[in-house]
């Protein structure tokens, strides 16, 4: 353990694709002071030893999740890892695992964020209140404690062996977000969220190794969330409306299986045997077909008719609402959504989905600073959806726009 006043030896995995053939380690000496963090060591090396060192950071307060990395074999945040608490004077720092290496301690997070979108980690409301926030009682809010505090640092994703083995497994952070929305009383999708997580790459891939819980710097429990999703998926299979409809089917609707012409005893017994087997088989299918059927589901593609084109001024986005349809149990269900219509200097219209790419919050337009702001963490986006402030990882989603006969149409990307 490095003592205050001594020096710590920071061994960093270095890799520059333009220079190096393969990654290698380099060691640097850093003076130890009280409260020194691994992130501050990296800044010391950047400023005093090697200005080419690449790593990510932002808030330095364990809020943004930018500085996730591997420190002495454990995944966590460099900004909250104190040097004085690490055993030994040599500290090895490496990038997150299970993600492509870009340079030094920087990894490509594109696949990480793409898997996040699979679980639809944003609120799908029952209705959009006009001029008000989505109301939630204190008791209802407590139901999602420990499920909405994820900072997307990637530590659990890097520590999970299943993400390394199954490239389509969303990861612990995605399952945590899915369970948070499942328990959110403001969300209208309900147990339909479970369907998208029960395939061969979903919740049943988790082997309860608890690596994600040990790595999480916010002390959350992705494993506990996955367990809850597993329990709810089992209950849903036996309580879904589709199963009840099948169970309520009347026996007399089954076709007759014993022709009147068969009077011989042997023929009668054969017919009775196979007919009984058929009835049992039909009953089995009626009771358990929800376990095997894969009904049409997912968001409807194509253009969505919004209505008449609103009056939009250049540089002043206008909020609009529309209905987006999704297939559930063989029928289309409509959900309300928001969007912002933007007019650029040339007069062309574009549309932005205000759902923040960080935690699924709904951003709003602020005329004072002329940017979209996220009410959760203060992140900001310009009228092109690009990140301008804060830790949001990716830009807001741009939507396709067309105008025909004075009517506005939008088209969304489909995950």
For each residue, the residues with C-beta under 8 A, 3 or more apart:
1: 84 85 86 87 88 89
2: 6 7 8 32 83 84 86 88 89
3: 6 32 84
4: 32 33 34 84
5: 31 32
6: 2 3 31 32 89
7: 2 29 30 31 32 89
8: 2 29 30 31 32 36 41 83 89 90 91
9: 27 28 29 30 89 90 91
10: 27 28 29 30 38 41 42 45 91 93
11: 25 26 27 90 91 92 93
12: 25 26 27 28 42 45 53 92 93 94 104 105
13: 23 24 25 92 93 94 95 104 105
14: 20 23 24 25 26 53 104
15: 20 22 23 24 101 103 104
16: 19 20 52 103 104
17: 20 102 103
18:
19: 16
20: 14 15 16 17 23 24
21:
22: 15
23: 13 14 15 20 101
24: 13 14 15 20
25: 11 12 13 14 92
26: 11 12 14 50
27: 9 10 11 12 90
28: 9 10 12 45 49 50
29: 7 8 9 10
30: 7 8 9 10 36 41 44 45 83
31: 5 6 7 8 44
32: 2 3 4 5 6 7 8 36 83 84
33: 4 36
34: 4 84
35: 82 84
36: 8 30 32 33 40 41 82 83 84
37: 40 41 78 79 80 81 82 83
38: 10 41 42 71 78 79 81 83 86 91 93
39: 42 43 57 60 67 77 78 79 81
40: 36 37 43 44
41: 8 10 30 36 37 38 44 45 83 91
42: 10 12 38 39 45 46 53 55 57 78 93 105
43: 39 40 46 47
44: 30 31 40 41 47 48 49
45: 10 12 28 30 41 42 48 49 50 53
46: 42 43 49 50 51 53 55
47: 43 44 51
48: 44 45
49: 28 44 45 46 53
50: 26 28 45 46 53
51: 46 47
52: 16
53: 12 14 42 45 46 49 50 104 105
54: 102 103 104 105 106
55: 42 46 67 69 78 104 105 106
56: 66 67 105 106
57: 39 42 60 66 67 78 79
58: 64 66 67 390 391
59: 62 63 64 66 79 391
60: 39 57 67 79
61: 64 79
62: 59 77 79 80 151 217 218
63: 59 151 377 391
64: 58 59 61 151 377 390 391
65: 68 77 151 152 153 154 391
66: 56 57 58 59 153 391
67: 39 55 56 57 58 60 77 78 79 153
68: 65 75 76 77 78 96 153 154 155 158
69: 55 75 76 77 78 93 94 95 96 105
70: 73 74 75 93 94 95 96 97 158
71: 38 74 75 76 78 81 86 91 92 93 94
72: 86 87 88 91 92
73: 70 92
74: 70 71 214 215
75: 68 69 70 71 96 97 155 156 158 159 215
76: 68 69 71 80 81 155 215 217
77: 39 62 65 67 68 69 80 81 153 155 217
78: 37 38 39 42 55 57 67 68 69 71 81 93
79: 37 38 39 57 59 60 61 62 67
80: 37 62 76 77 217
81: 37 38 39 71 76 77 78 85 86
82: 35 36 37 85 86
83: 2 8 30 32 36 37 38 41 86 91
84: 1 2 3 4 32 34 35 36
85: 1 81 82
86: 1 2 38 71 72 81 82 83 91
87: 1 72
88: 1 2 72 91
89: 1 2 6 7 8 9
90: 8 9 11 27
91: 8 9 10 11 38 41 71 72 83 86 88
92: 11 12 13 25 71 72 73
93: 10 11 12 13 38 42 69 70 71 78 105
94: 12 13 69 70 71 105
95: 13 69 70 99 101 104 105 106 107
96: 68 69 70 75 99 107 154 155 157 158
97: 70 75 158 159 164
98: 157 158 160 163 164
99: 95 96 107 108 109 111 112 154 157 158
100: 107 108 111
101: 15 23 95 106 107 108
102: 17 54 106 107 108
103: 15 16 17 54 106
104: 12 13 14 15 16 53 54 55 95
105: 12 13 42 53 54 55 56 69 93 94 95
106: 54 55 56 95 101 102 103
107: 95 96 99 100 101 102 154
108: 99 100 101 102 111
109: 99 112 113 154 393
110: 113 114
111: 99 100 108 114 115
112: 99 109 115 116 154 157 171
113: 109 110 116 117 357 393 394
114: 110 111 117 118
115: 111 112 118 169 170 171 174
116: 112 113 119 121 152 170 173 174 177
117: 113 114 120 121 415
118: 114 115 170 174 196 415
119: 116 170 174 175 177 178 181 193 196 197
120: 117 124 178 181 189 193 196 415
121: 116 117 174 177 178 180 181 359 360
122: 181 355 360
123: 134 181 184 186 187 360 362
124: 120 181 187 188 189 335
125: 128 134 186 187 188 335 336
126: 186 187 188
127: 336
128: 125 321 336 337 338
129: 132 133 134 135
130:
131:
132: 129 135
133: 129
134: 123 125 129 186
135: 129 132 186
136: 140 141 184 185 186
137: 140 141 185
138: 141 142
139: 142 143
140: 136 137 143 144 184 185 186
141: 136 137 138 144 145
142: 138 139 145
143: 139 140 183 184 185
144: 140 141 147 148 180 183 184
145: 141 142 148
146: 149 220 221 224
147: 144 150 176 177 179 180 183 220 225
148: 144 145 180 359
149: 146 218 220
150: 147 173 176 177 218 220 359
151: 62 63 64 65 217 218
152: 65 116 173 358 359 393
153: 65 66 67 68 77 217
154: 65 68 96 99 107 109 112 157 158 173
155: 68 75 76 77 96 158 159 215 216 217
156: 75 159 160 171 172 173 211 212 213 215 216 222
157: 96 98 99 112 154 160 163 171 172 173
158: 68 70 75 96 97 98 99 154 155 163 215
159: 75 97 155 156 211 212 214 215
160: 98 156 157 163 164 169 171 172 209 211 212
161: 164 165 207 209 211
162: 165 166 169 205 206 207
163: 98 157 158 160 166 167 169 171
164: 97 98 160 161
165: 161 162 169
166: 162 163 169 201 205
167: 163
168: 201
169: 115 160 162 163 165 166 201 202 205
170: 115 116 118 119 174 175 178 197 201 202
171: 112 115 156 157 160 163 174 175
172: 156 157 160 175 176 206 212 222 223 225 226
173: 116 150 152 154 156 157 176 177 212 222
174: 115 116 118 119 121 170 171 177 178
175: 119 170 171 172 178 179 197 203 206 222 225 226 229
176: 147 150 172 173 179 180 220 221 222 225
177: 116 119 121 147 150 173 174 180 181 360
178: 119 120 121 170 174 175 181 182 193 197 225 229
179: 147 175 176 182 183 225 226 228 229
180: 121 144 147 148 176 177 183 184 225
181: 119 120 121 122 123 124 177 178 184 187 189 193 360
182: 178 179 187 190 191 193 194 228 229 232
183: 143 144 147 179 180 228
184: 123 136 140 143 144 180 181 187
185: 136 137 140 143
186: 123 125 126 134 135 136 140
187: 123 124 125 126 181 182 184 190
188: 124 125 126 335
189: 120 124 181 192 193 335
190: 182 187 193
191: 182 194 195 232 236 240
192: 189 195 297 328
193: 119 120 178 181 182 189 190 196 197
194: 182 191 197 198 229 232 233 236
195: 191 192 198 297
196: 118 119 120 193 199 202 297
197: 119 170 175 178 193 194 202 203 229 233
198: 194 195 202 203 204 233
199: 196 202
200: 204 205
201: 166 168 169 170 205
202: 169 170 196 197 198 199 205
203: 175 197 198 206 226 229 230 233
204: 198 200 230
205: 162 166 169 200 201 202
206: 162 172 175 203 223 226
207: 161 162
208: 223
209: 160 161
210: 213 214 223
211: 156 159 160 161 214 215
212: 156 159 160 172 173 215 216 222 223
213: 156 210 216 220 221 222 223 224
214: 74 159 210 211
215: 74 75 76 155 156 158 159 211 212
216: 155 156 212 213 219 220 221 222
217: 62 76 77 80 151 153 155
218: 62 149 150 151
219: 216
220: 146 147 149 150 176 213 216
221: 146 176 213 216 224 225
222: 156 172 173 175 176 212 213 216 225 226
223: 172 206 208 210 212 213 226 227
224: 146 213 221 227 228
225: 147 172 175 176 178 179 180 221 222 228 229
226: 172 175 179 203 206 222 223 229 230
227: 223 224 230 231
228: 179 182 183 224 225 231 232
229: 175 178 179 182 194 197 203 225 226 232 233
230: 203 204 226 227 233 234
231: 227 228 234 235
232: 182 191 194 228 229 235 236
233: 194 197 198 203 229 230 236 237
234: 230 231 237 238
235: 231 232 238 239
236: 191 194 232 233 239 240
237: 233 234 240 243 290 291
238: 234 235 243
239: 235 236 243 244
240: 191 236 237 243 244 290 329
241: 244 245 329
242: 245 246 290 293 295 329 330
243: 237 238 239 240 246 247 287 289 290
244: 239 240 241 247 248
245: 241 242 248 249
246: 242 243 249 286 287 289 290
247: 243 244 286 287
248: 244 245
249: 245 246 253 286
250: 253
251: 254
252:
253: 249 250
254: 251 279 282
255:
256: 259
257: 271 274 275 278 279
258: 262 268 271 272 275
259: 256 262 271
260:
261:
262: 258 259 267 268 271
263: 267 268
264: 267 268
265: 268 269
266: 269 270
267: 262 263 264 270 271
268: 258 262 263 264 265 271 272
269: 265 266 272 273
270: 266 267 273 274
271: 257 258 259 262 267 268 274 275
272: 258 268 269 275 276
273: 269 270 276 277
274: 257 270 271 277 278
275: 257 258 271 272 278 279
276: 272 273 279 280
277: 273 274 280 281
278: 257 274 275 281 282
279: 254 257 275 276 282 283
280: 276 277 283 284
281: 277 278 284 285
282: 254 278 279 285 286
283: 279 280 286 287
284: 280 281 287 288
285: 281 282 288 289
286: 246 247 249 282 283 289
287: 243 246 247 283 284
288: 284 285 291 292
289: 243 246 285 286 292 293
290: 237 240 242 243 246 293
291: 237 288
292: 288 289
293: 242 289 290
294:
295: 242 327 329 330
296: 327 330
297: 192 195 196 326 327 328 329
298: 326 327 414
299: 324 325 326 327 412 414 415
300: 324 325 326 327 332
301: 414
302: 411
303: 400 402 409 410 411
304: 322 323 324 409 410 411 412
305: 407 408 409
306: 320 322 407 408 409 410
307: 322 407 408
308: 406 407 408
309: 312 349 403 406 407 408
310: 318 320 341 408
311: 318
312: 309 316 317 318 341 342 343 349
313: 316 343
314: 343 344 345 347
315: 343 345 370 383
316: 312 313 365 367
317: 312 340 341 342 352 365 372 383
318: 310 311 312 340 341
319: 338 339 340 364 365
320: 306 310 338 339 340 341 408
321: 128 336 337 338 339
322: 304 306 307 336 337 339 410
323: 304 334 335 336 337
324: 299 300 304 334 335 336 337 412
325: 299 300 332 333 334 335
326: 297 298 299 300 332 333 335
327: 295 296 297 298 299 300 330 331 332 333
328: 192 297 331 332 333
329: 240 241 242 295 297
330: 242 295 296 327
331: 327 328
332: 300 325 326 327 328
333: 325 326 327 328
334: 323 324 325
335: 124 125 188 189 323 324 325 326
336: 125 127 128 321 322 323 324
337: 128 321 322 323 324 353
338: 128 319 320 321 354 362
339: 319 320 321 322 351 352 353 354 399 410
340: 317 318 319 320 351 352 354 365 372
341: 310 312 317 318 320 349 350 351 401 408
342: 312 317 349 350 351 352 383
343: 312 313 314 315 347 348 349 350
344: 314 347 348 350 383
345: 314 315
346:
347: 314 343 344
348: 343 344
349: 309 312 341 342 343 401 403
350: 341 342 343 344 384 398 399 401
351: 339 340 341 342 398 399 400 401 410
352: 317 339 340 342 372 381 383 385 396 397 398 399
353: 337 339 396 397 398 399 412
354: 338 339 340 362 363 364 372 396
355: 122 360 361 362 363 396 397
356: 359 360 361 362 363 374 376 379 392 396
357: 113 392 393 394 395 396 397
358: 152 361 374 376 377 379 391 392 393
359: 121 148 150 152 356 376 377
360: 121 122 123 177 181 355 356
361: 355 356 358 374 375 376 377
362: 123 338 354 355 356 375
363: 354 355 356 372 373 374 375 381 396
364: 319 354 372 373 375
365: 316 317 319 340 371 372 373
366: 369 370 371 372 373
367: 316 370
368:
369: 366 373 380
370: 315 366 367 383
371: 365 366 380 381 382 388 389
372: 317 340 352 354 363 364 365 366 380 381 382 383 385 396
373: 363 364 365 366 369 378 379 380
374: 356 358 361 363 377 378 379 380 390 392
375: 361 362 363 364
376: 356 358 359 361 379
377: 63 64 358 359 361 374 390 391 392
378: 373 374 389 390
379: 356 358 373 374 376 387 389 390 391 392
380: 369 371 372 373 374 387 388 389 390
381: 352 363 371 372 385 386 387 388 392 395 396
382: 371 372 385 386 388
383: 315 317 342 344 352 370 372
384: 350 395 398
385: 352 372 381 382 395 396 397 398
386: 381 382 395
387: 379 380 381 390 392 393 394 395
388: 371 380 381 382
389: 371 378 379 380
390: 58 64 374 377 378 379 380 387
391: 58 59 63 64 65 66 358 377 379
392: 356 357 358 374 377 379 381 387
393: 109 113 152 357 358 387
394: 113 357 387
395: 357 381 384 385 386 387 398
396: 352 353 354 355 356 357 363 372 381 385
397: 352 353 355 357 385 412 413
398: 350 351 352 353 384 385 395
399: 339 350 351 352 353 410 411 412 413
400: 303 351 410 411 412
401: 341 349 350 351 408 409 410 411
402: 303 409 411
403: 309 349 406 407 408 409
404: 407 409
405:
406: 308 309 403
407: 305 306 307 308 309 403 404
408: 305 306 307 308 309 310 320 341 401 403
409: 303 304 305 306 401 402 403 404
410: 303 304 306 322 339 351 399 400 401
411: 302 303 304 399 400 401 402
412: 299 304 324 353 397 399 400
413: 397 399
414: 298 299 301
415: 117 118 120 299
